[in-house]
């Protein structure tokens, strides 16, 4: 049931289940949605890139492992990694417990801000996951 999933109003979402939250005009935080975390189950490991690496929209920037599966993580927009949440390396369950705050993964410097227009608003994302299930 999709109605049980909530998310902040200030995020944009990719159909690959990553979110982006703008921190200022060209800097954003990236993580996975509560829906994605619940589908994975108990997360046991998160592999993140090094600061300074750049990725294009849709390119894999790391991976996430749970007791059920391993999945790639995809960047919702193009950018350069300017920070990583090292705390989730030590406490990967934070992604399950609080994906939109303590469980964020990367901060990026957007290289193509116009790509934000291709992402879903929260209500459109909820409709997308409802139709997909």
Order of alpha helices (4+ residues) and beta strands (2+ residues): beta-beta-beta-alpha-beta-beta-beta-beta-beta-alpha-alpha-beta-alpha
